[in-house]
Amino acid sequence: MGGESFSGGDSARKITEEPQFLDTPEHPLVIEFLNYIEGKRGAREMADRADISPADLLRFLPNMIITEAVNGGEDFRTRLFGTALVELLGEERTGKLLSEFAEEGAIAKDKKAVQRRWLYITRQAFIGRKPVFAKVPFAASDRLYLAGHTISVPLTAGGTEPAQVVGAMFVTHTERRSD
């Protein structure tokens, strides 16, 4: 997606309306989730979806999203959208394409911005073939006091090419700073 202005690095500590990509995760549950996936990956480039056991991830399931690539990663179909995410965002998204995601809560301002965010972050993991960490403000719903700490990780499906992206989001309150 050319022309994106999503930033990373030091700006991740400022409150903005854009996702902020991080080199390493900040949230302890994102770190724990990453350690699990990395343990399953071993020496391979990516873990395989068959390596992932839902029984091992019970504490993360409410916060998880699992997507399957459509048209080589042009879009992604949601296979699982955790119950905590449904409650937070006010919409059941299991079965939907990321490009079909609607508003984040009843007060969302820009449905296209919501779709663009989800697609961009998921594609970064899929195309980059490695985990992506982001801090995502709830700008679309005017809830900038909340930040989602996200992880998106590509998985293979019995081969060597990415087929799915598994992720999770854990929400914290932001610290307002004037820098």
Salt bridges, closest charged atoms under 4 A:
GLU4 OE1 - ARG116 NH1 2.56
GLU26 OE2 - ARG13 NH1 2.98
GLU26 OE1 - LYS135 NZ 3.38
GLU32 OE2 - ARG59 NH1 3.33
GLU38 OE1 - ARG41 NH2 2.81
GLU45 OE1 - ARG129 NH2 2.88
ASP51 OD2 - ARG44 NH2 2.53
ASP56 OD2 - LYS40 NZ 3.89
GLU68 OE2 - ARG49 NH1 3.10
GLU68 OE2 - ARG79 NH1 3.75
GLU91 OE1 - ARG93 NE 2.83
GLU91 OE2 - LYS96 NZ 2.47
ASP142 OD1 - LYS109 NZ 3.19
GLU161 OE1 - ARG129 NH1 2.87
ASP179 OD2 - ARG177 NH1 3.59
